Amino acid sequence: MLFLVFILPLTTVIALEDSCKNLQIYGSTDIEGVKPPAGRVFFSQTGGSSCLDHYACYNRLGFSYTATSKKYWDNFFIGGNGKVYTGTGWEGKNLRYNGFEYDLSIVFIGDFSDKPLPKIMADTAKQLIECGKDEDYIQHYYSIYTANDFECNLNEVLVNGIDEEVQSWPRYAAGGPINNC
């Protein structure tokens, strides 16, 4: 006599997409304390040339490293290769935007003043934001801004590839310039 035994799972597993698992983040930081989840995410650019490979991106980061304080000003950098490079990281302060040190600053490596932001960089930025939300580094009700949203930047390039991309995202805060410079 042959008995067949079927073992059924007692719980149902729901597969959730882990927004952080495919994100390649390089670098580490020394953090002194924990900051609250960010309510704002600011995007800007480094200027200069972009980078398409790992070595070139690391070399470009030297321009965003402050020699006097030995610190990065921004939380993360995104290279043209679609990889994320850590500045001050999730829990480090954003030193670029005065008065917004507890929010996130994400910088695209390169100059997008007269060209569109590459899709790979935009997709990586969106994935980084989702990862931050999933890990409670970004509030679920956050707003997105670009450097041109600051009133002190109104004399600079008003629209660039970053603005054109980010302003189409659902969380972009289209409420006019921020007065805190």
N, C-alpha and C positions, 0 to 999 in steps of 0.2 A: 504494500500500500504506500502510495506517495502522497505526502502532505506538502502543500505549498503554503508558505508563511509570507504574508505581506506586512511589512512594518511601515506604518504611516507616521509621518512626523506629528508631534503633538502641538507644535506651534507653526504658524505660517510666517515665513520670512518674506519681508517686502524689500526688494532691492531698490535702494535709493542711490541716485547718482552722487558720488563723492566728488564735489567740485574741486577738491584739493589734490586728488590722487594723480591726475595727469599734468598738474602744474609743476614746472621745473623751476624751483627757487634756489638760487645760489647765494652763499655768504651767510654770515652770522653776526650777531651784535651782542655786546655786553649791555644788559638792561639793568637799570637801577630802579626797580619798582614796577608797578603795573598801572597802566592808564585805563580809563573807562573806554567802552566801545565808541568808535568814531561815529559822529553824526553827519560829517561832511567828508567827501572825497574830492581832492583838488588834483587837476591834471595840468601838466606843463611839459616843456621840452628842454633838453639840455642845450640845444643849438649845435652848430657844427655838424660834422658828418655823422651818419648813422652807423650801425654795425650789423653785420650779418653772421658773424661767427663768434664763438665763445671768447676767444682770445682778444679780438678787437673790442668786444663789449666791455671786458674787464679793463682794457686800456682806456676806453672812453670814460669810465667811472672816475678816473683820477681827476678829471676836471670838476667833479661835483664834490670832491673831498676837501673840506676846509683845512688849510695848513695850520692855521692858528689854534683851532680847537680840536683838531684831529678827529673830526666827526663829519658824517654826512648830514646834509640839511634835510633830505627827503627820506620817506619811509621805504619806497621801492622804485626801481628803474626797470623799464621794459625795453629790451633790445629788439632790433630788426629780425633776430632769429626766433622771436617768440618766447624767449626765456625771461625770467624775472630775476633781478639782482637786488639783494637786500642792502638798503642804506641803514636807516635806524630801525627797520623792521616793524612788526605789528605793534609792539609795546613801547617803542621808542617815540620820542616827541618829534613832531613835524616842526622843523626849525625855519622853514622857508616863509611861512605865512604868519606874520605877527598877530597874536591874539587867537590863533587857531592851532596851537601846539598839540592839542589832544585829538585833532582830526588827522586824516591821512593825506599825504602828498605822494602822488604817483607820477613819475616823470618818464616820458618817452625819450629814448636816446636818439638824438638827431635834430635836424631842423625841418619843420613842416610848415614854414611860413608860406610857401608857395606850391605845396604839393599835398596830396591827400595822405592821411595816415594809413599805412599798410594794414590790410585786413588781419594779418597774423598778430599785429600789435594790438589792434582794437579787440580782437577775440581774447587775447591773453589778459587784457585789462578787465574785461567783463568776467572772465573766469577768476581772476584774483579777487574781485569784489565779491563774487559768490562764495569763494573760499573764506574770505573774511567774515561774511555773514554767517556761514555755517559754523565757524569756530568762535563766534561771538566777539570778534574784533571790530566789526562794523555793525551798527544798529540796523535793525530790519527796516526802519523808516529813516533812511539816509538821503542826502541830497548830493548831487554832483555839480562841480564848478570847474571852470578852466581859469588859467592865469589871467585871461582877458576880462574876467568878470569882476576884477578888482578895479575900483575907480582910478587908482594911481597908474594903471596900465592903459588908460583910454587913449593916450597919445601914441601908443605902439600899434603894431599890426592889429586891426580890429577883428579880422576873420582869418583863420589859418586852417590847416588840415585837421588839427586837433579839435578846434571849435566846430567845424563842419561835421565831424564824426560824433563827438560827445553831445552836441546839442540835439541830436536825434534820439538820444537814449531816454527812456521813460523817466528816469530819476533826475534828469537835468533840471536845475533850479533856474527857471527863466524869469526871475523876479527883478532883474536889473543889476547894476553894479554894486559890489560890496564896498562900503566906505572905509573899512579898516585896513589901512596900508602900513 
